[in-house]
C-alpha cells in the first residue's frame, strides 16, 4: 500500500535563554528569561526514505541559531527578537520552507503576577 505525505514539521520547544532584550533600561542591564518554541516545515521527502540527517533539518543546529541570535544583538521588543530568529533560521536552512517562532518573556517586569508576555510569528519563503 502507498501513502502520501500530507505534512511534516520539526518542533523544538522550550529553548531557554537569558537575553538582554526589553524596552526598559533595567531589562537590558539585568536581563530577562525567555522560552522559545520553533515549528519548522520543509521538504522532508528524501530524509524519510534515506534516514540521513543531512537530508533533514538538524534541530540541534536550529537551537544553536537561536542562541547565536540571542547573543548577537539586544532588541527593544520581543517582536523584533522573534523576527530575527525567524530570518536567521530561513537563511540558514535551505530545506526549511516555513518557520513559526514563539518567544515568551517570563515574568515580565511591572505586570505583577504574570507568567509571560509572548509573540508568535510565522514566516515563509517567497517563491
TABELRA-V337915 format. One record per backbone hydrogen bond with DSSP energy under -1.0 kcal/mol. NH is the residue of the N-H (numbers start at 1). CO is the residue of the C=O. If there is no record, write none. Layout:
# TABELRA-V337915
NH	CO
NH	CO
This chain:
# TABELRA-V337915
10	40
12	38
15	36
17	34
19	32
22	75
28	24
29	25
30	26
31	27
32	19
34	17
35	104
36	15
37	102
38	12
39	100
40	10
41	98
43	95
48	44
49	45
50	46
51	47
55	52
56	53
62	58
63	59
64	60
65	61
66	62
67	63
68	64
69	65
70	66
71	67
72	68
73	69
81	77
82	78
83	79
84	80
85	81
86	82
87	83
88	84
89	85
90	86
91	87
92	88
93	89
96	93
97	41
98	41
99	123
100	39
101	121
102	37
103	119
104	35
105	117
106	33
107	115
111	108
114	112
117	105
119	103
121	101
123	99
125	97
